[in-house]
Amino acid sequence: MALRTVPKLLLVIPAAAGFYLFVVWLLSRKLGTLERNSGPEKCSWTGEDALRRAQFCKSEHLSELFRNVCACKNPMAITYENPVEPLQGLVNTPILIIAADRPKYLLRCIYHLLLAHGVNEENIVVSIDGSYSETEAVATLFGIRSFQSKSEGTKSARVSRHYRRALEHVMNVLYPEAPNIIILEDDLQVAPDFFYYFEHLMPLLENDEDLYCISAWNDHGMEHAVFSPENVYRIEGMPGLGWATSRKIINELLPKWLPKERFTDWDIWMRQPAQRRGRQCLIPDISRTFHFGEDGLNVNSKMQGLYFRNHAIFKEAEKVGRIEYTPLENLSVDKNEEILRAMIDSSEVLPPSELKCAPGTKKVPYFERLSKSNRSTSFKIYFKQDSKNDLDDYLRLCWCLNIWDLDSRANYKGVTRIHLQEHPVFLVGHPYSEFSHDAKPNEVIAINQEIPAGNRRYKH
């Protein structure tokens, strides 16, 4: 009888051993967490930032959420020696980060901001919408100043009211003498030359009465649709997503800002004619910010994949300080229009037969003629547009070219500037645009009416 029980014991022993190993594994993880949370005494963190790291890693949740920060061996750096001194042209310019309850996003945002050449980290301020200790802890981890304020409203109204409180506090309390401000959101990554780009253009905010903002973002700046890190464009509209404006504009907007009862996105409100008043903005050809957030009020993973994931951002750190951005004198209204007209007039027409686009065949466009032309040759595509608000063919063309097609963005008097296959390409609305004066009827593209005309391929 005893011999018959042996097989049962053989089954029990491995099971018991497995349970024992599982318990050991759990204890080791717990001990590891305790060790990480125990501060520099256990982990032997060194340097002047060791205390900040230890304070941050006391939280078990933060320790688990940011294992690379709280690791005992080779933890993520939280102090950076910038290769360039803070840029003098931005010495009085605050950098406001709009944040809430997304600590992981904020860490990525601040990390790249501190690596950008010429940053003045003393001017970075994080505004937190509500009481979120973990978001505050991320700012403190990097030695960045932050403040929290009580939320107002819900959804888009809540975000809008946060913007107003943050702008008012930074400009009127923290930096009452600042001539301008740079605004970011916590789900944006900046380029290495982010501050060089703004320093170059910021004088125009003070001297150009027709300028509304400077943005680091190009709505049409997909990987396949940009080429020049030097080019800066003057556009109608207000892109946001990493932008600067003047104290004069802020003082003009704050008294009439959206109330907490209005469920309107703050950026849509800022683009309205009553706010913009015919003024324009500057944008780069290649964006100096990258939108990485998939968890937001207006963006989910689907929209991120369609409109943001393939967006280009300038990454060539070795070129920082050596980029010859568009000269300021060329960006005035009159000079800009003079240069733009000359460029369009000298461009070759891309005939309608070259555009191969049909519903259900969404892809990065390819043009045979462009591939056979000298890179310095520029092209223009004429499309049908009878008035400013006649946008169906414009949005269909944007759909075909795989650029922003949800609404009208980043254009100037009916002209949108992109690059295709490394060639400058001008999309010109005819007859609406004054820059389409030499278009012939057979040169205007007739786009298949079955192609989506705005906000068709993405639904919230």
PETADA-V461074 format. One record per pair of residues at least 24 apart in sequence whose ideal C-beta (glycine too) atoms are under 8 Angstrom apart, sorted by the first residue. I is the first residue (numbers start at 1). J is the second residue. D is the distance in Angstrom with one decimal. If there is no record, write none. Layout:
I_J_D ; I_J_D
This chain:
33_60_6.2 ; 33_63_6.1 ; 33_64_7.0 ; 35_72_6.4 ; 36_63_5.0 ; 36_70_4.6 ; 36_71_7.1 ; 36_72_6.3 ; 37_63_5.3 ; 37_70_7.6 ; 42_72_7.3 ; 43_72_4.1 ; 43_75_7.9 ; 44_72_7.3 ; 45_72_8.0 ; 45_75_7.0 ; 47_79_7.0 ; 48_79_7.3 ; 49_78_5.3 ; 49_79_4.6 ; 49_143_7.4 ; 52_78_6.7 ; 52_140_6.7 ; 52_141_5.8 ; 52_143_6.6 ; 53_78_6.2 ; 53_141_7.0 ; 55_140_7.5 ; 56_137_5.6 ; 56_138_7.9 ; 56_140_7.2 ; 56_141_4.5 ; 59_134_7.3 ; 59_137_6.9 ; 61_134_7.2 ; 62_103_7.6 ; 62_134_6.1 ; 62_137_6.2 ; 65_103_7.0 ; 65_104_6.7 ; 65_134_7.8 ; 66_104_7.7 ; 66_107_6.8 ; 69_107_7.8 ; 69_141_7.1 ; 78_141_5.6 ; 78_142_5.7 ; 78_143_7.9 ; 79_142_7.9 ; 79_143_7.4 ; 80_114_4.9 ; 80_115_6.1 ; 82_114_7.4 ; 82_115_7.7 ; 82_117_6.7 ; 82_118_7.2 ; 82_119_5.9 ; 83_117_6.1 ; 84_117_4.4 ; 84_118_4.6 ; 84_320_7.7 ; 84_321_7.2 ; 85_118_7.2 ; 86_118_6.1 ; 86_119_6.7 ; 86_120_3.6 ; 87_118_4.0 ; 87_120_7.3 ; 87_195_5.4 ; 87_196_7.0 ; 87_199_4.8 ; 89_199_3.8 ; 89_202_6.2 ; 89_203_7.8 ; 90_118_7.5 ; 90_120_6.5 ; 90_123_7.5 ; 90_182_7.8 ; 90_195_6.0 ; 90_198_6.5 ; 90_199_5.3 ; 90_202_6.9 ; 91_120_6.6 ; 92_175_7.3 ; 92_177_6.6 ; 92_178_5.3 ; 92_179_6.5 ; 93_123_6.4 ; 93_178_6.2 ; 93_179_7.6 ; 93_180_5.6 ; 93_181_6.6 ; 93_182_6.0 ; 93_198_7.7 ; 93_202_7.2 ; 93_244_7.6 ; 94_123_5.2 ; 94_124_7.9 ; 94_125_5.8 ; 94_170_5.3 ; 94_171_7.7 ; 94_174_6.7 ; 94_175_4.7 ; 94_178_5.6 ; 94_181_5.4 ; 94_182_7.3 ; 95_120_7.9 ; 95_123_5.5 ; 95_124_4.8 ; 95_125_7.0 ; 95_181_7.9 ; 95_182_4.8 ; 95_184_6.8 ; 96_125_5.5 ; 96_127_6.2 ; 96_166_5.9 ; 96_167_7.2 ; 96_170_5.2 ; 96_181_6.1 ; 96_182_7.0 ; 96_183_5.0 ; 96_184_7.0 ; 97_124_6.8 ; 97_125_7.0 ; 97_126_4.6 ; 97_127_7.0 ; 97_184_5.0 ; 97_185_7.2 ; 97_186_5.9 ; 98_127_5.8 ; 98_129_7.6 ; 98_162_6.5 ; 98_163_6.5 ; 98_166_6.0 ; 98_183_6.9 ; 98_184_7.0 ; 98_185_4.8 ; 98_186_6.6 ; 99_126_5.3 ; 99_127_6.6 ; 99_128_5.2 ; 99_129_7.2 ; 99_135_5.5 ; 99_139_7.9 ; 99_146_7.9 ; 99_185_7.7 ; 99_186_4.1 ; 100_128_6.5 ; 100_129_4.4 ; 100_130_6.3 ; 100_132_6.5 ; 100_135_6.9 ; 100_162_7.5 ; 100_186_7.4 ; 101_130_7.0 ; 101_132_4.7 ; 101_134_7.7 ; 101_135_6.3 ; 102_135_7.1 ; 102_186_5.6 ; 102_187_7.0 ; 102_293_7.4 ; 102_295_6.9 ; 103_132_7.6 ; 103_134_4.5 ; 103_135_5.0 ; 103_137_7.2 ; 103_138_4.8 ; 105_186_4.6 ; 105_187_4.8 ; 105_292_7.6 ; 105_293_5.8 ; 105_295_7.9 ; 106_135_5.8 ; 106_138_4.8 ; 106_139_7.0 ; 106_186_4.5 ; 107_138_5.0 ; 107_141_7.7 ; 108_189_6.4 ; 108_292_6.8 ; 109_184_6.7 ; 109_185_7.9 ; 109_186_5.0 ; 109_187_7.0 ; 109_188_6.0 ; 109_189_6.7 ; 109_190_8.0 ; 110_138_7.1 ; 110_139_7.1 ; 110_142_5.1 ; 110_144_6.1 ; 111_142_7.9 ; 112_189_4.6 ; 112_190_5.3 ; 113_184_7.5 ; 113_190_5.5 ; 113_194_7.7 ; 114_142_6.6 ; 115_192_7.1 ; 116_190_5.2 ; 116_191_7.1 ; 116_192_5.8 ; 116_193_7.5 ; 116_194_4.6 ; 116_195_5.6 ; 117_192_5.6 ; 117_193_6.4 ; 117_195_6.7 ; 117_196_6.5 ; 117_317_7.2 ; 117_320_4.6 ; 117_321_6.9 ; 118_195_4.3 ; 118_196_6.1 ; 118_199_7.2 ; 119_195_5.9 ; 125_170_5.8 ; 125_174_6.4 ; 126_186_7.9 ; 127_162_7.0 ; 127_165_7.3 ; 127_166_3.6 ; 127_169_7.1 ; 127_170_7.3 ; 129_158_6.9 ; 129_159_7.5 ; 129_162_4.0 ; 152_260_4.5 ; 153_260_3.6 ; 153_261_7.3 ; 155_263_6.0 ; 155_297_6.4 ; 156_263_5.1 ; 156_264_6.2 ; 156_265_5.0 ; 156_266_7.7 ; 156_297_6.4 ; 156_298_7.9 ; 157_258_7.1 ; 157_259_7.9 ; 157_260_5.2 ; 157_261_6.8 ; 157_262_6.0 ; 157_263_5.2 ; 157_264_7.7 ; 158_260_7.7 ; 159_265_7.4 ; 159_266_6.4 ; 159_297_6.1 ; 160_257_7.4 ; 160_258_4.7 ; 160_260_7.9 ; 160_262_7.3 ; 160_264_6.9 ; 160_265_7.1 ; 160_266_4.1 ; 160_269_7.3 ; 161_258_7.5 ; 161_260_5.1 ; 163_257_8.0 ; 163_266_5.0 ; 164_254_6.4 ; 164_257_4.5 ; 164_258_7.6 ; 167_250_5.7 ; 167_254_6.6 ; 168_254_5.9 ; 171_247_6.3 ; 171_250_5.5 ; 171_251_8.0 ; 178_247_6.5 ; 179_205_7.7 ; 179_206_6.3 ; 179_246_6.6 ; 179_247_5.7 ; 180_205_5.4 ; 180_206_7.7 ; 180_244_5.8 ; 180_245_6.6 ; 180_246_4.9 ; 180_247_6.4 ; 181_244_6.5 ; 181_245_6.6 ; 181_247_7.5 ; 181_250_6.8 ; 182_242_7.7 ; 182_243_7.4 ; 182_244_4.6 ; 183_242_7.6 ; 183_243_5.8 ; 183_244_7.2 ; 183_245_7.8 ; 184_242_5.5 ; 184_289_7.5 ; 185_241_7.4 ; 185_293_7.8 ; 186_293_7.6 ; 187_291_6.3 ; 187_292_5.8 ; 187_293_2.7 ; 187_296_6.5 ; 188_241_6.3 ; 188_242_5.4 ; 188_289_4.7 ; 188_290_6.9 ; 188_291_6.1 ; 188_292_7.5 ; 188_293_7.9 ; 189_289_6.6 ; 189_290_4.5 ; 189_292_5.8 ; 189_313_6.9 ; 190_216_7.1 ; 190_242_6.6 ; 190_288_6.4 ; 190_289_5.6 ; 191_216_7.4 ; 191_287_7.6 ; 191_288_4.2 ; 191_289_7.0 ; 191_290_7.8 ; 191_313_5.4 ; 191_314_4.3 ; 191_315_6.8 ; 192_314_7.2 ; 192_315_7.0 ; 192_316_7.3 ; 192_317_4.0 ; 192_320_5.0 ; 193_229_7.9 ; 193_288_6.8 ; 193_314_6.3 ; 193_317_8.0 ; 193_319_7.4 ; 193_320_4.4 ; 193_321_7.7 ; 193_323_6.3 ; 194_242_7.5 ; 194_288_5.0 ; 194_289_7.4 ; 196_320_6.0 ; 196_321_6.4 ; 196_323_7.1 ; 197_284_6.5 ; 197_288_5.1 ; 197_325_6.8 ; 198_244_5.7 ; 200_325_4.8 ; 200_328_7.6 ; 201_232_6.8 ; 201_282_5.7 ; 201_325_7.3 ; 201_328_7.3 ; 201_331_7.8 ; 202_244_6.7 ; 203_328_6.5 ; 204_282_7.1 ; 204_328_6.0 ; 204_331_6.4 ; 205_244_6.8 ; 205_245_6.9 ; 205_246_4.4 ; 206_246_6.7 ; 208_331_8.0 ; 208_332_6.7 ; 208_333_7.9 ; 209_279_8.0 ; 210_278_7.5 ; 210_279_5.5 ; 210_280_6.0 ; 210_333_5.3 ; 211_279_6.2 ; 211_280_6.3 ; 211_281_7.2 ; 211_282_7.1 ; 212_238_6.3 ; 212_245_7.0 ; 212_249_6.6 ; 212_276_5.7 ; 212_279_3.7 ; 212_280_6.0 ; 212_281_5.3 ; 213_238_5.7 ; 213_239_7.9 ; 213_243_5.1 ; 213_244_6.5 ; 213_245_4.6 ; 213_249_7.3 ; 213_281_4.4 ; 213_282_7.6 ; 214_243_6.5 ; 214_244_4.6 ; 214_245_7.5 ; 214_281_6.7 ; 214_282_4.8 ; 215_239_4.1 ; 215_240_6.7 ; 215_241_6.8 ; 215_242_6.6 ; 215_243_4.3 ; 215_244_7.8 ; 215_281_5.6 ; 215_282_6.9 ; 215_283_5.0 ; 216_241_7.1 ; 216_242_3.7 ; 216_243_6.8 ; 216_283_8.0 ; 216_284_6.7 ; 216_287_6.3 ; 216_288_3.7 ; 216_289_4.5 ; 217_241_3.8 ; 217_242_5.6 ; 217_243_7.3 ; 217_283_6.6 ; 217_287_5.1 ; 217_288_7.6 ; 217_289_5.4 ; 217_291_8.0 ; 218_283_4.9 ; 218_284_5.9 ; 218_285_6.4 ; 218_286_7.1 ; 218_287_5.0 ; 218_410_6.1 ; 219_403_7.8 ; 219_404_4.3 ; 219_409_3.8 ; 219_410_4.5 ; 220_398_7.6 ; 220_403_4.1 ; 220_404_5.3 ; 220_409_7.0 ; 220_410_5.3 ; 220_416_6.6 ; 220_418_5.3 ; 221_284_7.8 ; 221_285_7.2 ; 221_286_6.2 ; 221_287_4.5 ; 221_311_5.8 ; 221_312_5.3 ; 222_310_5.4 ; 222_311_6.0 ; 222_312_6.6 ; 222_402_6.3 ; 222_403_5.8 ; 223_310_5.3 ; 223_311_7.3 ; 223_312_4.7 ; 224_310_8.0 ; 224_364_4.7 ; 224_365_7.7 ; 224_402_6.9 ; 224_420_7.2 ; 225_312_8.0 ; 225_401_7.0 ; 225_402_7.5 ; 225_403_5.3 ; 225_418_4.4 ; 225_419_6.1 ; 225_420_6.6 ; 226_285_5.2 ; 226_286_4.7 ; 226_287_7.8 ; 226_312_5.0 ; 226_418_7.2 ; 226_419_5.5 ; 227_285_6.8 ; 227_286_7.7 ; 227_419_3.8 ; 227_422_5.0 ; 227_423_8.0 ; 227_424_7.9 ; 228_285_4.6 ; 228_286_7.0 ; 228_419_6.8 ; 228_424_8.0 ; 229_284_7.7 ; 229_285_7.2 ; 229_286_5.2 ; 229_314_5.3 ; 229_316_7.2 ; 229_319_7.0 ; 229_323_5.5 ; 230_285_7.7 ; 230_323_5.8 ; 230_324_5.6 ; 230_325_5.7 ; 230_326_6.5 ; 231_284_6.9 ; 231_285_3.8 ; 231_326_6.0 ; 231_417_7.9 ; 232_282_5.5 ; 232_283_7.1 ; 232_284_5.7 ; 232_285_7.5 ; 232_325_5.7 ; 232_326_4.1 ; 232_331_6.4 ; 233_282_7.0 ; 233_283_5.4 ; 233_284_7.6 ; 233_285_6.8 ; 233_410_7.4 ; 233_412_7.2 ; 233_417_5.4 ; 234_280_5.5 ; 234_281_7.6 ; 234_282_6.0 ; 234_331_5.8 ; 234_333_7.5 ; 234_336_4.7 ; 234_412_5.9 ; 235_280_6.3 ; 235_281_5.7 ; 235_282_7.5 ; 235_283_5.7 ; 235_410_5.1 ; 235_411_6.2 ; 235_412_5.1 ; 236_276_7.9 ; 236_280_5.7 ; 236_281_7.8 ; 236_411_6.4 ; 236_412_5.9 ; 236_413_7.3 ; 237_271_5.7 ; 237_276_7.7 ; 237_281_6.6 ; 237_408_7.5 ; 237_409_6.0 ; 237_410_6.6 ; 237_411_7.5 ; 238_267_6.6 ; 238_270_5.1 ; 238_271_4.8 ; 238_276_6.5 ; 238_281_5.6 ; 239_281_6.5 ; 239_283_5.8 ; 239_409_7.1 ; 239_410_6.7 ; 240_267_4.6 ; 240_270_7.8 ; 241_287_7.9 ; 241_289_5.6 ; 241_291_6.1 ; 242_288_6.6 ; 242_289_3.6 ; 243_281_7.7 ; 265_298_6.9 ; 280_333_7.6 ; 280_412_7.4 ; 282_331_6.5 ; 283_410_6.1 ; 284_314_7.6 ; 285_417_7.6 ; 285_419_7.0 ; 286_312_5.4 ; 286_313_7.2 ; 286_314_4.7 ; 287_311_6.3 ; 287_312_6.2 ; 287_313_5.4 ; 287_314_7.3 ; 288_313_7.0 ; 288_314_5.9 ; 289_313_6.7 ; 298_460_7.9 ; 300_460_7.3 ; 302_458_6.7 ; 303_458_5.5 ; 303_460_7.8 ; 306_457_6.8 ; 306_458_5.5 ; 307_404_6.7 ; 307_406_7.5 ; 307_458_7.3 ; 336_412_7.9 ; 337_413_8.0 ; 340_412_7.1 ; 340_415_6.7 ; 340_435_6.8 ; 341_435_6.1 ; 343_378_6.3 ; 343_424_7.3 ; 343_426_7.2 ; 344_380_5.7 ; 344_415_7.0 ; 344_426_5.2 ; 344_428_6.5 ; 344_435_5.0 ; 345_438_6.9 ; 346_378_7.1 ; 347_377_7.9 ; 347_378_4.2 ; 347_379_5.5 ; 347_380_4.3 ; 347_424_7.5 ; 347_426_6.0 ; 348_373_7.6 ; 348_377_6.2 ; 348_378_7.3 ; 348_379_5.2 ; 348_380_7.3 ; 349_379_7.3 ; 349_380_5.9 ; 349_381_7.9 ; 349_382_7.0 ; 349_439_8.0 ; 349_443_4.9 ; 350_379_4.7 ; 350_380_6.8 ; 350_381_5.0 ; 350_425_7.3 ; 351_442_8.0 ; 351_443_6.6 ; 352_442_7.6 ; 352_443_7.3 ; 352_444_7.4 ; 352_445_4.5 ; 352_446_6.5 ; 355_381_7.4 ; 355_400_6.4 ; 355_445_5.7 ; 355_447_7.7 ; 357_399_7.7 ; 357_400_3.6 ; 357_447_7.0 ; 357_448_6.7 ; 357_451_6.4 ; 358_448_6.0 ; 358_450_7.8 ; 358_451_7.3 ; 359_448_6.9 ; 359_450_4.7 ; 359_451_5.6 ; 359_452_7.5 ; 362_399_7.4 ; 362_402_6.8 ; 362_457_7.3 ; 363_402_7.0 ; 364_402_5.5 ; 365_400_6.5 ; 365_401_5.3 ; 365_402_6.5 ; 365_420_6.5 ; 366_421_7.2 ; 367_420_6.5 ; 367_421_6.6 ; 370_420_6.1 ; 370_421_4.3 ; 370_423_5.2 ; 371_421_6.1 ; 373_423_6.7 ; 375_422_5.5 ; 375_423_6.6 ; 377_423_6.2 ; 378_423_6.3 ; 378_424_4.0 ; 378_425_7.1 ; 378_426_7.1 ; 379_420_7.7 ; 379_423_5.9 ; 379_424_7.3 ; 379_425_5.0 ; 379_426_7.4 ; 380_425_7.2 ; 380_426_4.4 ; 380_427_7.7 ; 380_428_5.5 ; 381_425_6.5 ; 381_426_7.2 ; 381_427_5.2 ; 381_428_7.0 ; 381_445_6.2 ; 382_428_5.4 ; 382_429_7.9 ; 382_430_4.8 ; 382_436_6.1 ; 382_439_4.6 ; 382_443_5.2 ; 382_444_4.5 ; 382_445_6.5 ; 383_427_6.5 ; 383_428_7.4 ; 383_429_6.1 ; 383_430_6.9 ; 383_444_6.6 ; 383_445_5.1 ; 383_447_6.9 ; 384_429_7.6 ; 384_430_6.4 ; 384_444_5.7 ; 384_445_7.6 ; 384_446_7.1 ; 384_447_7.8 ; 385_414_6.2 ; 385_429_3.0 ; 385_430_6.4 ; 385_431_7.7 ; 385_432_4.4 ; 385_433_7.0 ; 386_431_6.9 ; 386_432_6.1 ; 387_432_5.6 ; 388_414_7.5 ; 388_432_6.4 ; 390_429_7.9 ; 390_432_6.8 ; 391_453_7.4 ; 391_454_6.7 ; 392_453_4.2 ; 392_454_7.5 ; 393_445_7.8 ; 393_447_5.3 ; 393_453_7.7 ; 394_427_7.5 ; 394_429_6.2 ; 395_452_7.5 ; 395_453_4.7 ; 395_454_3.9 ; 396_447_4.4 ; 396_448_7.5 ; 396_449_8.0 ; 396_451_4.4 ; 396_452_7.0 ; 396_453_5.2 ; 397_427_6.3 ; 397_445_7.0 ; 397_447_6.0 ; 399_451_5.6 ; 399_452_5.3 ; 399_453_7.7 ; 399_456_7.7 ; 399_457_7.4 ; 400_447_6.9 ; 400_451_6.5 ; 401_427_7.8 ; 405_452_7.2 ; 405_454_6.1 ; 405_457_7.7 ; 406_454_6.1 ; 406_455_5.0 ; 406_458_6.9 ; 407_454_6.2 ; 407_455_7.2
